[in-house]
């Protein structure tokens, strides 16, 4: 069974923000595979869409509490503790990667991403797939703090770049979760 979690913040105010690229990609992936409708699972504090051996998850705890939701989903569906999660894919924004690029890597993610730090803490491991989506367009300009920057919405040109990479990520993930 594959569990694919897209990280983001719930609420319309965060739609189309850099921090919500995980929500956008998980929605696109699940729709493409035939699972368009997520339902709220209050006990799991997540929106979930289940299709065959794939479970698509949008944690509803806000980014910094993502670990609680991801752990609850894993406990509910896998029913046994693990030390490594080869079938867990976490899609998240990454300020260390330029907009338009992405990386999929097992056991390694960016330093300082609070959503991932929460997941590491709740799972007790980094051993899962990190689907790192580049969101940085600052080209060395760090006058805006990272917490403010990640909540900014993409402009028109950035949206086009993101939409292209979103399709590439979805194609890649479709091959991994089949």
C-alpha positions, 0 to 999 in steps of 0.5 A: 500500500502506498501512502502519498501525502501532499503538505500544505495549509488548509483554508482558501487564504493559502491556495496558490501559495508556495507553501501549498504546492504539496496540496496542489500536486496531490490533488492533481495526482489523485484526479489523474489516477481517478480519485478526485474527491477527498473526504475529511477524516476527523480522527486522522486530521486529514482529507483522504482519498483511497483508490486501490492500493493508494491512499492520498492524504492532505493533512489538515493540521497546518504545515507545522503539525503535519507529523501528527496527521501523517502518523495517524494515517500510517497507524490507521492504514498500516496498523503496525509500527515501522522504522522505514517507510518505503511506501510513504511519499511526502510532497512538499515545497523546498526553498533550497531548489529553484522554481521549475525543478524538483527532486525525489529522494529517499531519506533526505530532505531540506533542513529547516522545513517545519512540516518535515521536522514534525513528520521526522519527530512523529515517525522517529525517522527520515526514511521515506520518500521526499518529493521536493518541489522547488519554489525559490525565485529569489536569486540570492535576495534574502530581504524577505524572511523565509516564513513570509516568502513561502506564504506568498502566492505565485505570480503569472510567470511563476504559476506557468513554471509551477504548472509545468513542473507539477505535470512532470512530478505527477508523471513521475509519481504515477510510475512510482505508485502503480 
